[in-house]
Amino acid sequence: MQANLQTCEETQNLSLIISGDIDQLTLSKDYWLMASSKDKARLQKASKLRVDLADVVRGDSAGLAWLINLKRDLKQHGVDVTIQNSPAKLIELAKLSNAEQLIE
């Protein structure tokens, strides 16, 4: 899994582009713990983050938990998170877990 924090030049909004697999084999830390201090400061200043999952190849329940923790952790630091372009498998898992309101 790769997570790249990008700023849209036109709107100055932040996007976190996730690519690859988000599963038990690729995830070791929550996003807030692995983010650099520079990225943490950028996130808190922007106060909004769009997480784009269009390039996610595979996700499992660990990936869903990672996304839920991402939303929780960033909310605690004053950042509103929107998740977009979720793969069908993650949406199915979210529905089974009663967490579909958390992802698209």
Helices and strands as residue ranges (DSSP letters): E 2-7, E 14-22, H 31-34, H 37-46, E 48-59, H 61-76, E 80-84, H 88-96, G 100-102
